[in-house]
Amino acid sequence: MGVVANIEAIKKQLPGHVTLVAVTKTKPEEMILEAYHSGHRDFGENKVQDLVSKQENLPDDIRWHMIGHLQSNKVKYLASFVHLIHGVDSLKLLNVINKEAQKHDRIIDCLLQVHIALEETKFGLSGEELLALIGSESFGQMENVRIRGVMGMATYTENIEQIRGEFRLLKRIFEELKTSAISGGEYFDQLSFGMSGDYQLAVEEGSTMVRIGSLIFGSRNY
Ligand SMILES: *Cc1c(COP(=O)(O)O)cnc(C)c1O
């Protein structure tokens, strides 16, 4: 199947409130345009350099999602246009995003990345780090970032129940933050989890944003 048919097949299974972020990393701009011309607007990249060069070459009304690990010193390259930063995992990074957003006189939407997987290598805040970040003095004073929710990546495993448990943990953390720590909770409404292999499960468990690459664009050759 082609890109457009793949997107349509996936969208047909998603409830209306779930956003499909088409993950285009390593894929050529022609493929992105194919999806764009069918009406799709939300695209995700995990490397700043690729995100920036694709944004420069492609239509302005694409909503670009930064889904990968983001280093503080690279925020300046995407601050003028990024739609949502999924992987905020430190107060330092959030401070830099706030400062760069201010320079462009805009508010940047962010998700806090929570570590839910068994692997040590996946990025994200631990529960303790999350509370420390939210409880910190500067967190409440940032006027150019808006925390829209949480993001997580499950363990790479065939074990569905393991993945389900991790998704549930993330959902529970989201609910706890929403009712307690995060003020201005009307904007705190996004849960970014689920990829090609587990997006249906993710939707069952409350995801509002699935990030899907290979199922749309084919497998990647790095
Ligand atoms: C690559 C990537 C995805 C998409 O992965 P697929 O398995 O190809 O759907 C989702 N989220 C992040 C953070 C990624 O880096």
The ligand as an SDF file (V2000), in Angstrom:
LIG
                    3D

 15 15  0  0  0  0  0  0  0  0999 V2000
   10.8820    6.4260   15.3840 C   0  0  0  0  0  0  0  0  0  0  0  0
   10.0090    6.8570   16.4840 C   0  0  0  0  0  0  0  0  0  0  0  0
    8.6390    6.5330   16.4820 C   0  0  0  0  0  0  0  0  0  0  0  0
    7.9720    5.7310   15.3810 C   0  0  0  0  0  0  0  0  0  0  0  0
    8.4280    4.4270   15.3610 O   0  0  0  0  0  0  0  0  0  0  0  0
    7.7380    3.3260   14.4210 P   0  0  0  0  0  0  0  0  0  0  0  0
    7.9800    2.0530   15.1430 O   0  0  0  0  0  0  0  0  0  0  0  0
    8.4400    3.3960   13.1090 O   0  0  0  0  0  0  0  0  0  0  0  0
    6.3170    3.6470   14.3030 O   0  0  0  0  0  0  0  0  0  0  0  0
    7.8670    6.9850   17.5370 C   0  0  0  0  0  0  0  0  0  0  0  0
    8.3950    7.7050   18.5440 N   0  0  0  0  0  0  0  0  0  0  0  0
    9.6980    8.0380   18.5820 C   0  0  0  0  0  0  0  0  0  0  0  0
   10.2000    8.8450   19.7170 C   0  0  0  0  0  0  0  0  0  0  0  0
   10.5440    7.6200   17.5580 C   0  0  0  0  0  0  0  0  0  0  0  0
   11.8440    7.9560   17.6090 O   0  0  0  0  0  0  0  0  0  0  0  0
  1  2  1  0
  2  3  1  0
  2 14  2  0
  3  4  1  0
  3 10  2  0
  4  5  1  0
  5  6  1  0
  6  7  2  0
  6  8  1  0
  6  9  1  0
 10 11  1  0
 11 12  2  0
 12 13  1  0
 12 14  1  0
 14 15  1  0
M  END
$$$$
